[in-house]
């Protein structure tokens, strides 16, 4: 549990992932904090306590920051919603997912959390399977070999370069999805990741949810189909598109939202990122998730750079 800047992702699960099993156990406790081990590169290991962010989707919900009350615009990092009594059974069912890639990734970024540490060496990181998952539902490096697709980070390695252990964890295959390399993962998608990091210069908190989409398209017979490629012996799904939904908080607690969908194919690197902005509701419908639903939309100043119609 070494994500100092609070990253959560589900690896082929609804509530699973790199360390979600630990989070679930802690969420079942009545206290409102959980402990995790932080390996600080300069200070050694220590245990820290952080409040539980309501950022883990519970059966179709993705929340980030919640408002303290209707009269305040302060954003409160509060505990996750109460887990229903049947949650354990449902979460176990949702663990067994056929796509073998994350449903979503949630990250909380700040200017301090993404500070570059010269001692961190990305070349030391190795892509490796996530042994916390049942072998039937893992992706392997052999699945990607010869596929023509990159092992694309959902939680970007560049967001977690403060400590070697942090960036190492982003290389678990449960944080990966097959992405077109040239023209997408290494270029336009990377531009979007850099843009999100740049937002921390203007906002004190940046909450971002990232994930895959499988969007329908009309075939020659005039009917709509959802089709996607699979790769490797474990039939790892290749998403047709990827999304990012972002809520950023200013120093005076004003909230702005941005939402992007990019096709998993080569994109002209000169294409402005704004071309890929979409209404957040369109992603929610396609992904089956509600983003930042604990933040009232009438508290948002801008959505995709435009004044929110909810205000």
C-alpha positions, -999 to 999 in steps of 0.1 A, spaced: 0 0 0 27 25 -10 7 49 -30 16 81 -11 -4 102 -35 -35 80 -32 -39 60 -63 -66 34 -67 -73 11 -96 -93 -20 -102 -74 -47 -121 -100 -67 -139 -125 -62 -111 -152 -39 -99 -136 -33 -65 -103 -51 -70 -68 -42 -82 -34 -36 -70 -44 -34 -33 -82 -32 -33 -85 -64 -13 -67 -46 16 -89 -15 11 -121 -36 12 -111 -52 45 -103 -18 60 -135 -3 47 -154 -29 66 -140 -16 98 -158 12 116 -129 35 120 -125 61 92 -88 57 84 -66 29 71 -29 23 74 -5 16 46 32 11 44 51 38 27 86 32 16 102 66 16 133 67 -5 151 90 20 135 83 53 130 45 53 97 27 59 70 40 81 33 36 86 10 64 78 -27 69 82 -48 86 56 -85 92 54 -104 69 30 -113 87 -2 -147 79 -15 -130 72 -48 -136 34 -51 -165 26 -72 -191 6 -53 -210 -13 -80 -211 14 -106 -202 45 -87 -170 65 -89 -168 93 -64 -139 116 -55 -143 146 -33 -175 153 -14 -188 187 -3 -190 192 34 -225 206 31 -247 225 8 -235 259 21 -198 253 18 -176 249 -13 -148 232 7 -140 198 -5 -138 172 22 -118 140 18 -142 117 36 -148 81 42 -163 58 16 -201 53 16 -214 25 38 -210 -8 21 -243 -27 17 -247 -60 36 -245 -80 4 -214 -62 -8 -190 -90 -1 -209 -114 -23 -213 -89 -51 -177 -78 -49 -165 -114 -51 -186 -119 -82 -172 -87 -97 -137 -99 -92 -141 -124 -120 -140 -102 -150 -133 -114 -185 -115 -84 -198 -84 -88 -177 -77 -51 -176 -88 -24 -152 -123 -11 -151 -111 22 -138 -81 39 -121 -85 67 -96 -57 91 -88 -53 121 -65 -25 143 -77 -10 174 -62 20 196 -70 39 179 -42 29 144 -50 43 144 -85 77 160 -76 104 143 -96 130 123 -75 163 120 -93 170 87 -75 139 71 -92 149 51 -122 120 40 -145 144 16 -163 145 -5 -132 108 -11 -134 96 -44 -148 61 -53 -161 49 -82 -139 17 -101 -133 -5 -92 -103 -3 -122 -81 -32 -109 -59 -56 -120 -86 -67 -155 -93 -46 -170 -122 -76 -174 -144 -82 -136 -144 -47 -122 -147 -30 -109 -178 6 -120 -185 35 -104 -204 32 -133 -229 -3 -120 -238 12 -88 -251 42 -103 -268 39 -101 -305 4 -85 -303 14 -52 -317 0 -34 -286 18 -15 -259 12 -23 -222 -5 10 -216 -5 24 -181 -38 35 -167 -22 51 -137 6 69 -154 41 60 -142 50 97 -146 24 106 -119 43 85 -93 79 93 -96 84 105 -60 97 71 -48 110 40 -66 85 18 -49 56 40 -61 66 39 -97 74 2 -95 38 -5 -86 24 12 -116 40 -16 -137 18 -43 -124 -1 -57 -154 -34 -51 -135 -27 -14 -142 -23 -21 -179 -45 -22 -210 -35 -29 -246 -29 4 -264 -18 13 -299 18 24 -294 29 48 -321 5 77 -325 -14 69 -293 2 56 -261 35 71 -269 21 103 -283 -14 117 -280 -23 98 -249 10 108 -233 2 144 -241 -31 140 -222 -12 125 -192 13 154 -192 -16 179 -194 -32 164 -163 1 167 -144 4 203 -156 -29 210 -140 -13 206 -106 5 239 -112 -29 257 -113 -49 236 -89 -42 224 -54 -59 191 -60 -65 171 -92 -87 141 -91 -86 119 -122 -104 88 -132 -92 68 -162 -104 37 -179 -114 17 -210 -144 20 -232 -160 -4 -257 -181 17 -279 -206 5 -305 -203 11 -342 -226 6 -371 -217 -23 -394 -226 -28 -431 -259 -44 -422 -270 -11 -406 -270 -26 -371 -249 -14 -341 -224 -38 -326 -198 -37 -298 -167 -55 -311 -132 -55 -297 -101 -75 -303 -86 -98 -276 -49 -108 -274 -29 -136 -259 -38 -169 -244 -57 -151 -217 -78 -132 -242 -70 -97 -228 -95 -72 -241 -84 -44 -264 -105 -13 -257 -119 7 -286 -114 39 -266 -101 53 -233 -115 80 -210 -103 105 -184 -126 124 -162 -110 151 -141 -121 173 -112 -97 200 -102 -99 222 -71 -85 257 -69 -69 272 -38 -102 289 -30 -121 256 -33 -136 262 -68 -142 231 -88 -137 225 -125 -144 194 -145 -130 181 -177 -138 148 -196 -120 132 -225 -125 102 -248 -97 92 -272 -99 63 -297 -74 36 -293 -57 42 -327 -30 65 -342 -39 101 -337 -22 131 -354 0 146 -326 -10 180 -338 -46 174 -329 -56 197 -300 -67 178 -268 -99 198 -267 -111 179 -298 -115 149 -275 -135 167 -248 -170 152 -244 -199 157 -219 -191 137 -188 -226 121 -189 -217 104 -222 -188 86 -206 -210 77 -176 -235 60 -199 -208 42 -219 -188 31 -189 -217 22 -166 -201 44 -139 -211 77 -121 -181 100 -118 -177 123 -88 -214 119 -80 -209 131 -45 -199 165 -59 -231 184 -67 -229 196 -103 -241 230 -93 -208 234 -74 -188 231 -107 -176 264 -121 -166 250 -155 -171 218 -175 -146 214 -203 -137 250 -200 -172 263 -203 -194 278 -176 -214 250 -161 -251 251 -169 -257 237 -135 -245 268 -118 
